[in-house]
Amino acid sequence: MVKTVKISGPLIIAEGMADSKMFDVVHVSDKGLIGEVIELRGDKASIQVYEETSGLGPGEDVVSTGEPLSVELAPGLLSGIYDGIQRPLTTLFFKYGSRISRGVSVNNLDREKKWHFSPRVKAGDSVCEGDVLGVVQETEIIEHRILVPNGMTGKVVSVEEGDFTIEDTVAVIQTGLGKKPVSMLRKWPVRRGRPYKEKLMPDTPMVTGQRVIDTLFPVARGGVASVPGPFGSGKTVVQHQLAKWADADIIVYVGCGERGNEMTDVLNEFPELMDPKTGHPIMKRTVLIANTSDMPVAAREASIYTGITIAEYFRDMGYNVAIMADSTSRWAEALREMSGRLEEMPGDEGYPAYLASRLAEFYERAGIVRILGSQERQGSVTAIGAVSPPGGDLSEPVAQATLRIVKVFWGLSASLAYKRHFPAIDWLISYSLYADKMQDWYNEFVSSDFLRYRQFIMTVLQEEAALNEIVRLVGMDALSSRDRLTMETAKIIREDYLHQNAFDDVDTYTSMKKQYLMLKLIYEFDTRAREAVACFASVEDVLASSCKDRIGRAKFIPEDRLEEFDEIAKLINTQMQSLCRGDEEDV
């Protein structure tokens, strides 16, 4: 008989479990609490329980299911809100009220709802794992593709069109081991990455509509990015903006250990937000995993694995998926808690020694891949993780371990946030290692000048940082005319280009074409202003010109009126030339 011998918070030690395997799911006590085997020593097993364990004592029954912690994958995932182990929170609310009792059990996905299945193969066709058997129109936006299960190859014996539940047989496939019925429901262990043919090099940007990201620090489709920053610097808002506007087919948002009010914002906003590309609510292509800070700490550990497995499932259909993990610091805290209770040797700041490898395990499941199947198709998972270092200290273990893995670093600054500059991404410490690899894409789809303007912006901002030291010591008046222009151009870049209002209907999203036109205006102004100053025009006259105000208001020009940028460019040329001529006559 399997009995508990020790209970320490979310950790339970049970004996008599010599036949168990690592990561098997177990049910503890007569309440049926869900747990997972995380360590085996002889016949004793350490079990991580995903629910509250108060009131339990030694001698409680433990029943193993013999299966690893898995997620259910089938039509009905999209628009769903789940907890860290994929229990549907909406269903739980209607069944048990606002407080989830311990040991409650519901199906992860609806077993009764019928979906219309349309076959894409016919009887007699040869199929292999990853081929599309048929499709279900899950939402108005997303077509859910039912694939041949992993490890199955053979001939289609029968396939039916009609309305089925996710457990009904929709096809029968003749394999080497006999006839196998196939339903729409799949299960997959969360800790094991789904297979693919080949991982490719990311070389296409995932356009987010956020100017500071798309222009200065782009993330590639299938890339990995990190958003570290102190409390109040806008990590969650950046994550929300990316979830709303990123150029991805599917969004998986994991609120891992987040405050309840932040998850409430997501749950209230997303159903009301309209997708600009389709005109339907963004929720129609979103999966939300809510694991708030007041939920049992151990479930945080599973939540990001649940999220990345769902993301891989949609990737295998050929979709581009973006997963937001907010925040990996809270997930690391769950690791630290369990490691402490297991009495493992602590590493830096009490985190386990394997923190870096677990983080890498998560981020390495992102990427752009050639997916399984007889047809040549691609899918991608882009992973963006928020990090919440205490006091904004980027030298702490979670931030450092993350930086070793990711290729894009959006460092948020408390001082920028304090000045109400959002997104508060600090351009002096942030970087992207993808920008150079995407040169061909920018040349083809934006302009051959785009990277030149980007370099110009970066140079001006760097020069401003150096000049700020001089200004602090001797004041602005001590600078030369050229340096004063540099400071003014940098101010335009900061206030009119990099600053973006997430709550303004026009400014919240900027297309790549509009970003290019805005950059071009700033470059034109800087070039013409320097020419005017070289012709002995005064800096004060240049800075007082009305075209400067027009540049500042350019970000509020709607996407359907981009021809106004040409007018502003003409105005810049006219005013700077007149200043030049006027001063020449005076001379």
Stockholm file with secondary structure:
# STOCKHOLM 1.0

chainA/1-587         MVKTVKISGPLIIAEGMADSKMFDVVHVSDKGLIGEVIELRGDKASIQVYEETSGLGPGEDVVSTGEPLSVELAPGLLSGIYDGIQRPLTTLFFKYGSRISRGVSVNNLDREKKWHFSPRVKAGDSVCEGDVLGVVQETEIIEHRILVPNGMTGKVVSVEEGDFTIEDTVAVIQTGLGKKPVSMLRKWPVRRGRPYKEKLMPDTPMVTGQRVIDTLFPVARGGVASVPGPFGSGKTVVQHQLAKWADADIIVYVGCGERGNEMTDVLNEFPELMDPKTGHPIMKRTVLIANTSDMPVAAREASIYTGITIAEYFRDMGYNVAIMADSTSRWAEALREMSGRLEEMPGDEGYPAYLASRLAEFYERAGIVRILGSQERQGSVTAIGAVSPPGGDLSEPVAQATLRIVKVFWGLSASLAYKRHFPAIDWLISYSLYADKMQDWYNEFVSSDFLRYRQFIMTVLQEEAALNEIVRLVGMDALSSRDRLTMETAKIIREDYLHQNAFDDVDTYTSMKKQYLMLKLIYEFDTRAREAVACFASVEDVLASSCKDRIGRAKFIPEDRLEEFDEIAKLINTQMQSLCRGDEEDV
#=GR chainA/1-587 SS CCEEEEEETTEEEEESCTTCCTTEEEEETTTTEEEEEEEEETTEEEEEESSCCTTCCTTCBEEEEEEECEEEESTTCTTCEECTTCCBHHHHHHHHCSSCCTTCCCCSSCSSCCEEEEESSCTTCEECTTCEEEEEECSSSCEEEEECCTTCCEEEEEECCEEECTTSEEEEEEETTEEEEEESCEEEETTSCCCCSEEECCCSBCCCSCHIIIIISCCBTTCEEEEECCTTSSHHHHHHHHHHHSSCSEEEEEEEEECHHHHHHHHHHTTTCBCTTTSSBGGGGEEEEEEETTSCTHHHHHHHHHHHHHHHHHHTTTCEEEEEEETHHHHHHHHHHHHHHTTCCBCGGGCBTTHHHHHHHHHTTCEEEECSSSSCCEEEEEEEEEECCGGGCTTSHHHHHHHTTCSEECCBCHHHHHTTCSSCBCTTTCEESSGGGGHHHHHHHTCTTHHHHHHHHHHHHHHHHHHHHHHHHHCGGGSCHHHHHHHHHHHHIIIIIICCCTTSTTTTCCCHHHHHHHHHHHHHHHHHHHHHHHTTCCHHHHHTCHHHHHHHHGGGSCGGGTTHHHHHHHHHHHHHHHHHHHHHHHC
#=GC SS_cons         CCEEEEEETTEEEEESCTTCCTTEEEEETTTTEEEEEEEEETTEEEEEESSCCTTCCTTCBEEEEEEECEEEESTTCTTCEECTTCCBHHHHHHHHCSSCCTTCCCCSSCSSCCEEEEESSCTTCEECTTCEEEEEECSSSCEEEEECCTTCCEEEEEECCEEECTTSEEEEEEETTEEEEEESCEEEETTSCCCCSEEECCCSBCCCSCHIIIIISCCBTTCEEEEECCTTSSHHHHHHHHHHHSSCSEEEEEEEEECHHHHHHHHHHTTTCBCTTTSSBGGGGEEEEEEETTSCTHHHHHHHHHHHHHHHHHHTTTCEEEEEEETHHHHHHHHHHHHHHTTCCBCGGGCBTTHHHHHHHHHTTCEEEECSSSSCCEEEEEEEEEECCGGGCTTSHHHHHHHTTCSEECCBCHHHHHTTCSSCBCTTTCEESSGGGGHHHHHHHTCTTHHHHHHHHHHHHHHHHHHHHHHHHHCGGGSCHHHHHHHHHHHHIIIIIICCCTTSTTTTCCCHHHHHHHHHHHHHHHHHHHHHHHTTCCHHHHHTCHHHHHHHHGGGSCGGGTTHHHHHHHHHHHHHHHHHHHHHHHC
//
